[in-house]
Amino acid sequence: MTPAEYAALIAPLPPGQCRVALALAVGPRAPTYPELAAGLGLHVGTVYRHLDRIRAHHPEVYAAIMARRGELLARRRTQDLTRERVRRHRWRKRHGEEVRAMVARMLARSPRTLARLLRGHVD
């Protein structure tokens, strides 16, 4: 859906509902509802109430908003997973040898000492 089509779709909404609908579906990242509320200067309950009214009185608009939000959330999730993979890779690269050495030291202990260590009874 193009921005012009989206604007035409939300045009019949009251101003408050229109602001929430626009903020939910426009932008590079899907904001969480608390982020959206803070950005608009509203209480999060007001955001939920506007969405509830849109769903009740304009179901086709609500469906379009949620479809667009789903696309943005999928993109956000992909970006988050990519960022986490990069972070994990960097951590392993930086700490991998330390962890391997620590595990080797633990495995070199007797099974009884290892069990106590895992329970937190050995220094």
C-alpha positions in Angstrom: 0.0 0.0 0.0 1.4 3.4 -1.0 1.5 6.3 1.5 -1.2 8.1 -0.5 -3.5 5.0 -0.4 -2.8 4.7 3.3 -3.5 8.4 4.0 -6.8 8.1 2.0 -7.7 5.0 4.1 -7.3 6.7 7.4 -8.8 10.0 6.4 -12.3 9.3 7.7 -10.9 8.6 11.2 -11.2 11.2 14.0 -8.0 13.2 14.6 -6.8 11.2 17.7 -7.4 7.9 16.0 -5.8 9.2 12.8 -2.6 10.2 14.7 -2.3 6.8 16.3 -3.0 5.0 13.0 -0.4 7.1 11.2 2.2 6.7 13.9 1.8 2.9 14.0 2.3 2.4 10.3 4.7 5.1 9.2 8.4 4.9 9.8 11.2 2.5 9.4 10.5 0.6 12.6 7.4 -0.6 14.3 7.3 1.2 17.7 6.0 -0.7 20.7 2.7 0.7 22.1 4.5 2.4 25.1 7.0 3.9 22.7 4.2 5.1 20.5 2.3 6.6 23.4 5.4 8.4 24.7 6.2 9.8 21.2 2.6 11.1 20.8 2.4 12.4 24.4 -0.4 10.0 25.3 -1.0 7.4 27.9 -0.6 3.9 26.6 -4.3 3.2 27.6 -5.3 6.0 25.2 -3.5 4.3 22.4 -5.2 1.0 23.1 -8.6 2.7 23.3 -8.1 4.4 19.9 -7.1 1.1 18.4 -10.2 -0.5 20.0 -12.4 2.1 18.5 -10.9 1.8 15.1 -11.4 -2.0 15.2 -15.0 -1.6 16.3 -16.0 1.2 13.9 -13.7 0.8 10.9 -12.7 -2.9 10.6 -11.2 -2.5 7.1 -8.9 0.3 8.3 -7.9 -1.7 11.4 -7.1 -4.7 9.2 -4.9 -2.4 7.0 -3.1 -0.9 10.0 -2.4 -4.3 11.5 -1.2 -5.7 8.1 1.3 -2.8 7.8 2.3 -3.2 11.5 2.9 -6.9 10.9 5.3 -6.1 8.0 7.1 -3.6 10.2 7.3 -6.0 13.1 8.7 -8.7 10.9 11.4 -6.3 9.6 12.2 -5.3 13.2 12.5 -8.9 14.3 14.8 -9.7 11.4 17.0 -6.7 12.3 17.0 -7.7 16.0 18.0 -11.3 15.2 20.8 -10.1 12.9 22.1 -7.7 15.5 22.0 -10.5 18.1 23.9 -12.9 15.8 26.6 -10.3 15.3 26.8 -9.5 19.0 27.1 -13.3 19.9 29.8 -13.8 17.2 31.8 -10.9 18.5 31.5 -12.2 22.1 32.6 -15.7 21.2 35.5 -14.4 19.2 36.6 -12.2 22.2 35.9 -14.7 25.0 36.0 -18.1 23.3 39.4 -19.2 24.6 38.6 -18.1 28.1 35.5 -20.2 28.2 37.2 -23.2 26.7 40.0 -23.0 29.3 37.4 -22.6 32.1 35.5 -25.7 31.0 38.7 -27.7 30.6 39.6 -26.8 34.2 36.2 -27.8 35.5 36.3 -31.1 33.7 39.7 -31.9 35.1 38.3 -31.9 38.6 36.8 -35.0 40.2 33.1 -35.7 39.5 32.3 -35.1 43.2 34.1 -31.7 43.2 32.5 -30.8 39.9 29.0 -31.5 41.3 29.8 -29.4 44.4 31.1 -26.6 42.2 28.0 -26.6 40.1 25.9 -26.3 43.3 28.0 -23.4 44.4 29.8 -25.1 47.4 33.4 -24.9 46.1 35.4 -21.7 45.5 
